[in-house]
Amino acid sequence: MTETEIIMDIFLPPQCLTSHRQPALLIARLCAVDESGSSGRTALLPGSYDLLQCCEAAAQSVAVLMGHVGQRQQGANAASAKGMLISLKNARLHQAIPESGDCIMTVERIGSMPPMTMYQAAYRDRGEQLLMEVTLQIMSTGGNVGERSETQVRDSDEGSTA
């Protein structure tokens, strides 16, 4: 994703874009999305992450990106995109992840044959040094159709953990 393709915007909080909730939610915020919605950047919450947690953060980054695209296409009351992580390939931890949380996860759609979509994820520090990378295969299981129920809207507005 190049700087000219990035849309900087005021984004909804991650819990409004995905069904993940605290304490399992690892994403602090959505930082940028390209014009097509096929790639984006997220900031992770500070903490100590191993390779498995980085892979989960990559999957959550995809979920937040999918949620944002659905909101943008269908409006604020669109249902969250639903998907299931099917596989991980070539997961590599290149360096220890700093606990500061001062790193960015970039996810980019690299292929699609509905209902399957492949994403490449890379976790980099602010100096753009590669810390972790993985390829994810996601299967769409629904969502982004219709409107969210009043309970879903209320829960996301209140930051509910239910």
C-alpha positions as CSV (number, residue, x, y, z in Angstrom):
1,M,0.0,0.0,0.0
2,T,1.6,3.3,-1.1
3,E,1.0,6.6,0.6
4,T,-1.0,7.9,-2.4
5,E,-3.5,5.0,-2.0
6,I,-4.1,5.5,1.6
7,I,-7.3,7.1,2.8
8,M,-6.8,8.7,6.2
9,D,-10.2,9.1,7.9
10,I,-11.8,9.1,11.3
11,F,-12.5,5.4,11.8
12,L,-15.0,3.8,14.1
13,P,-13.4,1.9,17.1
14,P,-12.5,-1.7,16.3
15,Q,-15.3,-3.1,18.5
16,C,-17.8,-1.4,16.2
17,L,-16.3,-3.0,13.1
18,T,-15.9,-6.6,14.3
19,S,-17.5,-9.0,16.7
20,H,-14.3,-9.3,18.7
21,R,-14.5,-7.7,22.2
22,Q,-12.1,-7.1,25.1
23,P,-10.2,-8.8,26.5
24,A,-9.7,-10.9,23.4
25,L,-9.6,-7.9,21.0
26,L,-6.0,-7.1,20.2
27,I,-6.6,-4.1,17.8
28,A,-6.3,-0.6,19.3
29,R,-7.4,1.3,16.1
30,L,-7.8,1.2,12.4
31,C,-5.2,3.7,11.0
32,A,-5.6,3.7,7.2
33,V,-7.4,2.0,4.4
34,D,-6.7,2.1,0.7
35,E,-9.3,3.4,-1.7
36,S,-10.5,0.0,-2.8
37,G,-10.7,-1.4,0.7
38,S,-8.4,-4.3,-0.1
39,S,-5.6,-3.2,2.3
40,G,-5.3,-1.4,5.5
41,R,-3.2,-0.7,8.6
42,T,-4.1,-1.3,12.2
43,A,-2.3,-0.5,15.5
44,L,-2.2,-3.2,18.1
45,L,-2.7,-2.8,21.8
46,P,0.5,-2.6,23.8
47,G,1.6,-6.0,25.1
48,S,3.9,-8.9,24.7
49,Y,3.0,-10.9,21.5
50,D,4.3,-14.3,20.4
51,L,3.8,-15.7,16.9
52,L,0.4,-17.2,17.6
53,Q,-0.9,-13.9,19.1
54,C,0.5,-12.0,16.1
55,C,-1.4,-14.4,13.8
56,E,-4.6,-13.7,15.7
57,A,-3.9,-10.0,15.5
58,A,-3.5,-10.3,11.8
59,A,-6.8,-12.1,11.5
60,Q,-8.5,-9.5,13.7
61,S,-7.0,-6.8,11.4
62,V,-8.6,-8.5,8.4
63,A,-11.9,-8.5,10.4
64,V,-11.7,-4.8,11.2
65,L,-10.8,-4.0,7.6
66,M,-13.8,-6.1,6.4
67,G,-16.0,-4.3,8.9
68,H,-14.9,-0.9,7.8
69,V,-15.5,-1.8,4.1
70,G,-19.0,-3.0,5.0
71,Q,-19.8,0.2,6.9
72,R,-18.5,2.3,4.1
73,Q,-20.5,0.5,1.5
74,Q,-23.7,-0.1,3.4
75,G,-23.9,2.6,6.1
76,A,-23.4,2.9,9.8
77,N,-26.0,0.2,10.7
78,A,-24.5,-2.5,8.4
79,A,-24.0,-5.8,10.0
80,S,-20.4,-6.7,10.7
81,A,-18.7,-8.9,8.2
82,K,-18.4,-12.5,9.3
83,G,-15.5,-14.7,8.4
84,M,-13.6,-17.7,9.7
85,L,-9.8,-18.1,9.6
86,I,-9.2,-21.3,7.6
87,S,-5.5,-21.5,7.4
88,L,-2.2,-19.8,8.1
89,K,0.8,-20.1,5.8
90,N,4.4,-19.1,6.1
91,A,4.0,-17.5,9.5
92,R,7.4,-16.1,10.6
93,L,8.5,-14.1,13.6
94,H,11.6,-12.2,12.5
95,Q,12.3,-10.3,15.7
96,A,10.9,-10.0,19.2
97,I,7.8,-7.8,19.2
98,P,8.3,-4.6,21.4
99,E,5.9,-4.3,24.2
100,S,5.4,-0.6,23.6
101,G,2.6,-1.2,21.0
102,D,4.4,1.2,18.7
103,C,4.0,-1.1,15.7
104,I,1.7,-1.3,12.7
105,M,0.0,-4.4,11.2
106,T,-0.6,-4.1,7.4
107,V,-3.0,-6.5,5.7
108,E,-3.5,-6.7,2.0
109,R,-5.9,-8.9,0.0
110,I,-3.8,-10.9,-2.4
111,G,-6.4,-13.2,-4.0
112,S,-10.0,-14.1,-3.9
113,M,-12.2,-16.9,-5.0
114,P,-15.4,-16.5,-3.1
115,P,-16.1,-17.5,-0.4
116,M,-12.3,-17.7,0.2
117,T,-10.0,-14.7,0.3
118,M,-6.2,-14.7,0.9
119,Y,-4.5,-11.9,2.8
120,Q,-0.8,-11.1,3.4
121,A,-0.1,-9.6,6.8
122,A,3.1,-7.9,8.0
123,Y,3.8,-6.4,11.4
124,R,6.4,-3.7,11.3
125,D,7.9,-1.2,13.8
126,R,7.7,2.5,13.1
127,G,11.1,2.3,11.3
128,E,9.4,-0.2,8.9
129,Q,11.5,-3.1,10.1
130,L,9.7,-6.4,9.5
131,L,8.9,-8.1,12.7
132,M,6.4,-10.7,11.6
133,E,4.6,-11.9,8.5
134,V,1.9,-14.5,7.6
135,T,-0.5,-15.4,4.8
136,L,-4.1,-15.9,6.0
137,Q,-6.9,-17.7,4.2
138,I,-10.3,-16.4,5.3
139,M,-13.7,-17.9,4.4
140,S,-16.6,-15.4,4.4
141,T,-19.5,-16.8,6.5
142,G,-21.9,-13.9,6.0
143,G,-22.5,-10.4,7.4
144,N,-22.5,-7.1,5.6
145,V,-26.0,-7.9,4.6
146,G,-29.0,-6.1,6.1
147,E,-28.8,-3.9,9.2
148,R,-27.6,-4.6,12.6
149,S,-30.2,-5.2,15.3
150,E,-30.9,-2.6,17.9
151,T,-29.0,-4.8,20.4
152,Q,-25.9,-5.0,18.2
153,V,-25.9,-1.2,17.7
154,R,-26.4,-0.6,21.4
155,D,-23.7,-3.1,22.4
156,S,-21.1,-1.7,20.0
157,D,-22.0,1.9,21.1
158,E,-21.5,0.9,24.7
159,G,-18.4,-1.3,24.1
160,S,-20.2,-4.3,25.6
161,T,-18.2,-7.5,26.1
162,A,-21.2,-9.7,25.4
